[in-house]
Every structure is written in C-alpha cells, then in structure tokens.
C-alpha cells in the first residue's frame, strides 16, 4: 500500500521525520504507518501510535493487527498484544501466522506455548529452523532435540530412498546446532560427521554446516580431512579460513593455489582472492581473478571490483574496468556504464564522471540516478532534481529522498504520489 520502499522509509526514520511519516500514513502509505507507530511507541506516545494504525485495522489489513501487537509489546503490555493476534483455527493452519505468533509468545516468556504452536508444522524446514532459533537461550534444548530427532532420521534415510524433495532436509544440521549450543560439541561432531562420511544427507547445506561446525570448534584434523578430500569443493574454503585464523595464512594460500591449479571450474579462486584481500595484497588478488573476467558464468570481475572499492582503491578498480573491450561493454552496457560513473564518483573525480555520463547512451538503465548522485556530490542539488524529474523511469521516491537528504522533507512528501495516483499510472503492484 503506497509507493514508499523500505530504503526511503528508513531514511525518514533516520532523519527523525516522524510527523511526515504520520502524514503519509493518513494517505494510505502502510510502510509509513508501520514505521510511524514504531517511532511513536519509542517516544512514549502509544495512544497516538494506535491511532495511526486504527484505519488499517478497520479495513481488515492483517499486518496492522500485528503492528498493534508490536506496539503494545513495546510498552510492556504483552498479554494484550497476544490477544490482538491470537490465531483462530484457520490461523493455526497457517505456517506464517504460527511462526509470528510463536515469536510473540517467546517475547512474553511463554516458550512452551510457542513450541506447541510450532509443533504441527515441523515437517517444514523453515518452521523447524524457527523452532531452533526461537528457543535459543531459553533452556529448552532437550525438548527441541526430541522434536528434531525423528526428522533428522528421515533426512538421513532420504537419499537412500531417493526422496530428493524432502522439505525438512535441514534437520540434521539443526540437530547438530542444538547439540553444540547445549554443550555437546563432541556428539554434534560425531553424529553429523558420521552422516557426512556415510553419505546420509540430501543437500549441500548439510555439508557446509558440518564444515562450519568444525571451524567454530577448532577441529582442525577433521576439517583438514574434509577440506582436502572428496568434499573439497565445499569444505576447502572453511579449512583455508581456519588456517588463516590460526596464523597459517601462507599454508592456506598454498593449499588454495594447489587446488586452483587442478580445478577446471575455478571454484577456489574467490576464497584465495578474499584471503589475499584481507592481507592487503590486492595486486595478487586481481591476478587470481583475472582469468575469469571474460567468463559468462563464474565471472569474478564484479566481486574483484567491489573488493577494491571497499578498500578505497577506486583507481585500481577503474583500471580493471577499462580493460574491457568494446564487445564486452556492448554486451554489459548498463552495468559497465553505471559502475564506471560510480567508481569515478567514489574516487572524487566528479568532473570526469559528468563528462563520461554525457557520452553514455540515453537509454542506459540507471543513468539519470547515477548522474544525479554525482551532481548531488558537487552540491548541484537543483540540477540533480531536474534530471531525476525529467526521467519517466525514475521513481518519485528517488526525488523525495534527495529532498529529504537536503532538509526539504515537507516538499519531499508533498511530491509523493498518492495510492490513487500509483494505481492510475499502473505502477502499483
């Protein structure tokens, strides 16, 4: 409801524009109503927060009832919060409703009831994960393990029975997670390690969970065997990072380079690039990634550019970008041009960025937004606004966000389209 994406609502909250959020809520902007209620509660204005939500509750907007419950919970009225959203029989059949209600029950200290609400849905993997997440730290590990056990057994037998579509295929890793947090690390390693060794698992996530378990608990011998054996494609990065954690980065690099040399799919290049980046060896990192820069699949060009940008090495990133040939630029036109403008801007080369933007074809996706950002950085706010307003592909919230960033929140909100406007323009989803 309403054309207010989370990034814009978050900006309004960050700048303290609660009254503007309230005004937008009155125009039918649900994201603003939810944020306004949360901020008003934080300021001790519960009744006003409930007033903002009232119209949405009256029309039967279910998320509004949950927002009321959240508001009541924030001021310590947990029992009232529960009554606002307590599910009926139809609600108890809904996984999402039960997940949300169970979380609320845990927040008011009724953990056993939360488990009861979740239990009918535990053959679904995401609900099983919710059980583990919501009970963490509440002294229910034995009870949770009892619920996990039969589902973990089904996951163990699924491959042998060719049940590849088993939903709760995460049961084994969740079982190990609960054993670990309960202090039974040895048992977690024994059970999950035995399953991996015997091939009694369905999804790669289980293998990754085992590698992560070994790394967290410094089981270097087991992790070495896993990371350099038949499961190296998944576990070697975990082993290399563990070596680095133990001050053995040279050894990690050597092992990764050895596997890269033998691997036709280049799957180990990124872990090595990441390692070299953490050591400040960016030239070496670039050279490791370079053989993939022309690939259609498994191309590491963008990842390397972002690695360099995060390190403030914008000129180096630009140099790599500018190595692309005309065919590459034509095939990846919008990505190439927008990233080049971004890197020039981050490097503080605003004049070059504007000059380059003028050479980019007008139909390039995101050109107006990228150029407006450069103009904003130069302090040319009105020029940036004119550019955004003239482009029919630019959403109204982008103009509004620019205004908010420059202290013109009222003007920003006045320019936002109403729900009716969005519907009329067929841009409401």
C-alpha positions as CSV (number, residue, x, y, z in Angstrom):
1,X,0.0,0.0,0.0
2,X,1.7,3.2,-1.2
3,X,4.8,3.8,-3.1
4,X,7.2,4.0,-0.2
5,X,10.1,1.5,-0.4
6,X,11.9,0.5,2.7
7,X,15.0,2.4,1.8
8,X,13.0,5.7,1.7
9,X,11.1,4.9,4.9
10,X,14.3,4.1,6.7
11,X,15.7,7.5,5.5
12,X,12.8,9.3,7.0
13,X,13.2,7.4,10.3
14,X,16.9,8.1,10.3
15,X,16.4,11.8,9.9
16,X,13.7,11.9,12.6
17,X,10.8,12.8,10.3
18,X,8.0,11.1,12.3
19,X,5.4,13.7,11.5
20,X,6.0,13.3,7.8
21,X,5.6,9.5,8.3
22,X,2.3,10.1,10.1
23,X,1.0,12.3,7.2
24,X,1.9,9.7,4.7
25,X,0.2,7.1,6.8
26,X,-3.0,9.1,6.6
27,X,-2.7,9.0,2.8
28,X,-2.7,5.2,2.8
29,X,1.1,4.5,2.9
30,X,1.2,1.4,5.0
31,X,5.0,1.2,5.3
32,X,5.0,4.7,6.7
33,X,2.2,3.9,9.1
34,X,4.1,0.9,10.5
35,X,7.3,2.9,10.9
36,X,5.4,5.9,12.5
37,X,3.8,3.6,15.0
38,X,7.1,2.1,16.0
39,X,8.8,5.5,16.4
40,X,5.8,7.0,18.3
41,X,5.9,4.0,20.7
42,X,9.6,4.6,21.2
43,X,8.8,8.2,22.2
44,X,6.2,7.0,24.7
45,X,3.2,8.0,22.6
46,X,1.3,4.7,22.5
47,X,-2.2,6.1,22.0
48,X,-1.1,8.2,19.1
49,X,0.7,5.1,17.6
50,X,-2.5,3.1,17.9
51,X,-4.4,6.0,16.3
52,X,-2.1,5.8,13.2
53,X,-2.8,2.1,12.8
54,X,-6.6,2.3,13.5
55,X,-7.7,3.0,9.9
56,X,-5.7,0.0,8.6
57,X,-7.2,-2.3,11.3
58,X,-10.7,-1.2,10.5
59,X,-10.4,-2.3,6.8
60,X,-9.1,-5.7,7.9
61,X,-5.4,-5.2,7.0
62,X,-3.8,-8.1,8.8
63,X,-0.3,-6.7,9.1
64,X,-1.9,-3.7,11.0
65,X,-3.1,-6.0,13.8
66,X,0.4,-7.4,14.2
67,X,1.7,-3.8,14.3
68,X,-0.7,-3.0,17.1
69,X,0.5,-6.1,18.9
70,X,4.1,-4.9,18.4
71,X,3.2,-1.5,19.8
72,X,1.6,-3.0,22.9
73,X,4.6,-5.3,23.4
74,X,7.0,-2.3,23.2
75,X,5.3,-0.7,26.2
76,X,5.2,-3.9,28.3
77,X,1.6,-4.9,27.6
78,X,2.4,-8.4,26.4
79,X,-0.9,-10.1,27.3
80,X,-2.9,-7.5,25.4
81,X,-0.5,-8.0,22.4
82,X,-1.2,-11.7,22.4
83,X,-5.0,-11.2,22.4
84,X,-4.7,-8.9,19.4
85,X,-3.2,-11.6,17.2
86,X,-4.2,-14.9,18.8
87,X,-4.9,-17.2,15.9
88,X,-8.2,-19.0,15.4
89,X,-8.4,-22.5,13.9
90,X,-7.7,-21.1,10.4
91,X,-4.8,-19.1,11.7
92,X,-3.3,-22.1,13.4
93,X,-3.3,-23.8,10.0
94,X,-1.1,-21.0,8.6
95,X,2.6,-21.5,8.9
96,X,3.4,-17.8,8.7
97,X,0.8,-16.9,11.3
98,X,2.1,-19.6,13.7
99,X,5.7,-18.5,13.2
100,X,4.8,-14.9,14.0
101,X,2.6,-15.8,17.0
102,X,5.3,-18.2,18.4
103,X,7.8,-15.4,18.3
104,X,5.4,-13.1,20.2
105,X,4.9,-15.9,22.8
106,X,8.6,-16.2,23.3
107,X,8.9,-12.4,23.7
108,X,6.4,-12.5,26.6
109,X,8.1,-15.5,28.2
110,X,5.7,-18.3,27.1
111,X,8.2,-20.5,25.4
112,X,6.4,-23.8,25.9
113,X,3.3,-22.4,24.3
114,X,5.4,-21.2,21.4
115,X,6.7,-24.7,20.9
116,X,3.2,-26.1,20.9
117,X,2.1,-23.6,18.3
118,X,5.1,-24.6,16.0
119,X,4.9,-28.4,16.5
120,X,2.2,-29.2,13.9
121,X,4.3,-27.5,11.2
122,X,7.7,-29.0,12.0
123,X,7.8,-31.1,8.8
124,X,8.5,-27.9,7.0
125,X,12.2,-27.0,7.0
126,X,11.8,-23.2,7.6
127,X,9.5,-23.9,10.6
128,X,12.0,-26.4,12.0
129,X,14.6,-23.6,11.8
130,X,12.2,-21.2,13.5
131,X,11.9,-23.7,16.4
132,X,15.6,-23.8,16.8
133,X,16.0,-20.0,16.5
134,X,13.2,-19.0,18.9
135,X,14.2,-21.4,21.6
136,X,17.8,-20.4,21.7
137,X,18.8,-19.4,25.2
138,X,15.6,-20.5,26.8
139,X,16.6,-23.8,28.4
140,X,14.5,-26.0,26.1
141,X,17.3,-27.7,24.2
142,X,16.4,-31.3,25.3
143,X,12.8,-30.7,24.3
144,X,13.9,-29.3,20.9
145,X,16.2,-32.2,20.4
146,X,13.4,-34.7,21.0
147,X,11.4,-32.9,18.3
148,X,14.3,-32.8,15.9
149,X,15.3,-36.5,16.3
150,X,12.7,-38.2,14.1
151,X,13.0,-35.5,11.4
152,X,16.8,-35.9,11.4
153,X,16.3,-39.7,10.9
154,X,14.0,-39.1,8.0
155,X,16.7,-36.8,6.4
156,X,19.3,-39.5,6.9
157,X,17.3,-42.0,5.0
158,X,16.1,-39.7,2.3
159,X,19.0,-40.2,-0.1
160,X,18.8,-44.0,0.1
161,X,15.1,-43.9,-0.5
162,X,15.5,-41.2,-3.3
163,X,13.3,-38.8,-1.6
164,X,15.0,-35.7,-3.0
165,X,12.2,-33.4,-2.3
166,X,12.2,-33.8,1.5
167,X,11.3,-30.4,2.9
168,X,13.0,-30.6,6.3
169,X,16.3,-31.6,4.8
170,X,17.9,-29.2,7.2
171,X,17.0,-31.4,10.3
172,X,20.5,-32.9,10.6
173,X,22.3,-29.5,10.7
174,X,19.8,-28.1,13.1
175,X,20.2,-31.1,15.4
176,X,24.0,-30.5,15.4
177,X,23.4,-26.8,16.1
178,X,21.3,-27.5,19.1
179,X,23.7,-30.2,20.4
180,X,26.5,-27.6,20.0
181,X,24.7,-24.9,21.9
182,X,23.8,-27.3,24.6
183,X,27.5,-28.0,25.2
184,X,27.6,-31.4,23.5
185,X,30.1,-30.5,20.7
186,X,31.7,-33.9,20.6
187,X,28.3,-35.5,20.0
188,X,27.4,-32.9,17.4
189,X,30.7,-33.6,15.5
190,X,30.3,-37.4,15.9
191,X,26.7,-37.5,14.7
192,X,26.9,-35.1,11.8
193,X,30.4,-36.3,10.8
194,X,29.1,-39.9,10.7
195,X,26.2,-38.8,8.4
196,X,28.6,-37.0,6.0
197,X,31.0,-39.9,5.9
198,X,28.2,-42.3,5.1
199,X,26.6,-40.0,2.6
200,X,23.4,-39.9,4.6
201,X,22.3,-36.4,3.7
202,X,20.4,-34.7,1.0
203,X,21.6,-31.1,0.4
204,X,24.9,-29.3,0.3
205,X,23.9,-27.1,3.1
206,X,24.3,-30.0,5.5
207,X,27.9,-30.4,4.3
208,X,28.5,-26.7,4.8
209,X,27.0,-26.8,8.2
210,X,29.5,-29.6,9.2
211,X,32.4,-27.6,7.9
212,X,31.3,-24.6,9.8
213,X,30.8,-26.6,13.0
214,X,34.4,-27.9,12.7
215,X,35.8,-24.5,12.1
216,X,33.9,-22.9,15.0
217,X,35.3,-25.5,17.4
218,X,38.8,-25.7,16.2
219,X,38.5,-29.3,15.0
220,X,41.5,-28.8,12.6
221,X,42.2,-32.5,12.0
222,X,38.7,-33.3,10.9
223,X,38.4,-30.1,8.9
224,X,41.6,-30.8,7.1
225,X,40.4,-34.3,6.1
226,X,37.0,-32.8,5.0
227,X,38.5,-29.8,3.2
228,X,41.2,-31.6,1.2
229,X,39.3,-34.8,0.5
230,X,36.3,-35.6,-1.7
231,X,34.3,-32.7,-0.3
232,X,36.9,-30.1,-1.0
233,X,34.6,-28.2,-3.4
234,X,32.5,-27.2,-0.4
235,X,34.8,-27.5,2.6
236,X,38.2,-26.2,1.4
237,X,37.3,-22.6,1.9
238,X,36.4,-23.3,5.6
239,X,39.7,-25.1,6.1
240,X,41.6,-22.3,4.5
241,X,39.9,-19.7,6.7
242,X,40.6,-21.8,9.8
243,X,44.3,-22.0,8.9
244,X,44.3,-18.2,8.5
245,X,42.6,-17.8,11.9
246,X,45.5,-19.8,13.4
247,X,48.1,-17.6,11.8
248,X,48.9,-20.0,9.0
249,X,47.8,-17.8,6.1
250,X,50.8,-18.9,3.9
251,X,49.7,-22.5,4.3
252,X,46.1,-21.6,3.4
253,X,47.3,-19.8,0.3
254,X,49.5,-22.7,-0.8
255,X,46.6,-25.2,-0.5
256,X,44.2,-23.0,-2.4
257,X,46.7,-22.4,-5.2
258,X,47.3,-26.1,-5.4
259,X,43.6,-26.8,-5.8
260,X,43.1,-24.0,-8.2
261,X,45.7,-25.5,-10.5
262,X,43.9,-28.8,-10.6
263,X,40.3,-27.4,-10.8
264,X,38.9,-26.7,-14.2
265,X,35.9,-24.8,-12.8
266,X,37.8,-22.1,-10.9
267,X,35.6,-22.6,-7.8
268,X,38.5,-22.0,-5.4
269,X,39.6,-18.6,-6.8
270,X,37.3,-16.5,-4.7
271,X,38.4,-17.9,-1.4
272,X,42.0,-17.1,-2.4
273,X,41.1,-13.6,-3.6
274,X,39.3,-13.0,-0.3
275,X,42.3,-14.2,1.7
276,X,44.7,-12.0,-0.3
277,X,42.4,-9.0,0.1
278,X,42.4,-9.4,3.9
279,X,46.2,-9.4,3.7
280,X,46.2,-6.2,1.7
281,X,47.7,-8.0,-1.4
282,X,45.3,-6.5,-3.9
283,X,47.5,-6.8,-6.9
284,X,47.9,-10.5,-6.3
285,X,44.1,-10.8,-5.7
286,X,43.4,-9.2,-9.1
287,X,45.7,-11.6,-10.9
288,X,44.0,-14.6,-9.3
289,X,40.6,-13.3,-10.5
290,X,41.8,-12.1,-13.9
291,X,41.4,-15.4,-15.8
292,X,37.6,-15.3,-15.1
293,X,37.0,-11.8,-16.2
294,X,35.8,-12.8,-19.6
295,X,33.6,-15.6,-18.4
296,X,29.8,-15.6,-18.8
297,X,29.5,-17.9,-15.7
298,X,31.6,-17.8,-12.6
299,X,32.9,-14.4,-13.6
300,X,34.7,-12.7,-10.6
301,X,35.1,-9.2,-12.2
302,X,32.3,-7.6,-10.2
303,X,33.4,-9.2,-7.0
304,X,37.0,-8.0,-7.5
305,X,35.9,-4.5,-8.3
306,X,33.9,-4.3,-5.1
307,X,36.8,-5.8,-3.2
308,X,39.0,-3.0,-4.4
309,X,36.3,-0.3,-3.9
310,X,35.8,-1.4,-0.3
311,X,39.5,-0.9,0.2
312,X,39.3,2.6,-1.2
313,X,41.3,1.5,-4.3
314,X,38.9,3.1,-6.8
315,X,41.5,4.0,-9.4
316,X,42.7,0.3,-9.5
317,X,39.1,-0.8,-9.9
318,X,38.6,1.7,-12.8
319,X,41.7,0.4,-14.5
320,X,40.4,-3.1,-14.4
321,X,37.0,-1.9,-15.7
322,X,38.7,0.0,-18.5
323,X,40.5,-3.2,-19.7
324,X,37.2,-4.5,-21.1
325,X,36.9,-4.5,-24.8
326,X,34.1,-2.9,-26.9
327,X,32.3,-6.2,-27.3
328,X,32.1,-6.7,-23.5
329,X,30.9,-3.1,-23.0
330,X,28.2,-3.5,-25.6
331,X,27.0,-6.8,-24.0
332,X,27.0,-5.4,-20.5
333,X,26.2,-1.8,-21.3
334,X,24.2,-0.7,-18.3
335,X,26.3,-2.5,-15.8
336,X,29.6,-1.1,-17.2
337,X,28.5,2.5,-17.5
338,X,26.8,2.7,-14.1
339,X,29.8,1.2,-12.4
340,X,32.2,3.4,-14.2
341,X,30.3,6.5,-13.1
342,X,30.0,5.2,-9.5
343,X,33.8,4.5,-9.3
344,X,34.7,7.9,-10.7
345,X,32.4,9.5,-8.1
346,X,33.8,7.4,-5.3
347,X,37.3,8.5,-6.4
348,X,36.3,12.1,-6.2
349,X,36.7,12.6,-9.9
350,X,33.3,14.3,-10.3
351,X,34.1,16.3,-13.4
352,X,35.3,13.2,-15.2
353,X,32.2,11.3,-14.1
354,X,29.9,14.0,-15.5
355,X,31.8,14.2,-18.8
356,X,31.6,10.4,-19.1
357,X,27.9,10.3,-18.3
358,X,27.3,12.7,-21.2
359,X,28.8,10.1,-23.6
360,X,26.5,7.2,-22.3
361,X,23.5,6.3,-24.5
362,X,20.4,7.9,-23.0
363,X,18.5,4.6,-22.8
364,X,21.1,3.2,-20.4
365,X,19.4,1.9,-17.2
366,X,20.1,3.9,-14.1
367,X,21.9,6.7,-16.0
368,X,19.8,9.5,-14.5
369,X,20.2,8.2,-11.0
370,X,23.9,7.8,-11.3
371,X,24.4,11.2,-12.8
372,X,22.1,12.8,-10.2
373,X,24.3,11.3,-7.5
374,X,27.4,13.0,-9.0
375,X,25.6,16.3,-9.2
376,X,24.5,16.0,-5.6
377,X,28.1,15.3,-4.5
378,X,29.1,18.5,-6.3
379,X,26.4,20.4,-4.4
380,X,24.3,21.0,-7.5
381,X,21.1,19.8,-5.9
382,X,18.7,21.6,-8.2
383,X,20.3,20.2,-11.3
384,X,20.1,16.7,-9.8
385,X,16.4,17.2,-9.1
386,X,15.7,18.5,-12.6
387,X,17.5,15.5,-14.1
388,X,15.5,13.0,-11.9
389,X,12.2,14.7,-12.5
390,X,12.7,14.7,-16.3
391,X,13.3,10.9,-16.5
392,X,10.0,8.9,-16.6
393,X,11.8,5.8,-15.4
394,X,12.8,7.4,-12.1
395,X,10.5,6.7,-9.2
396,X,9.1,9.6,-7.2
397,X,10.7,8.3,-4.0
398,X,14.2,8.9,-5.5
399,X,13.4,12.6,-6.0
400,X,11.9,12.7,-2.5
401,X,14.9,11.0,-0.9
402,X,17.2,13.7,-2.5
403,X,15.0,16.4,-1.0
404,X,15.0,14.7,2.4
405,X,18.8,14.5,2.5
406,X,18.9,18.2,2.0
407,X,16.4,19.2,4.7
408,X,13.3,19.6,2.5
409,X,11.2,16.8,3.9
410,X,7.8,18.6,3.6
411,X,8.5,19.3,0.0
412,X,9.5,15.7,-0.5
413,X,6.3,14.3,1.0
414,X,4.1,16.7,-0.9
415,X,5.6,15.4,-4.2
416,X,5.0,11.7,-3.4
417,X,2.1,10.2,-5.4
418,X,-1.0,9.0,-3.6
419,X,-2.2,5.5,-3.8
420,X,-4.8,6.6,-6.4
421,X,-2.0,8.2,-8.5
422,X,0.0,5.0,-8.4
423,X,-3.0,2.9,-9.4
424,X,-3.9,5.3,-12.2
425,X,-0.3,5.0,-13.6
426,X,-0.5,1.2,-13.4
427,X,2.7,1.2,-11.3
428,X,1.1,-0.2,-8.1
429,X,1.6,-3.8,-7.5
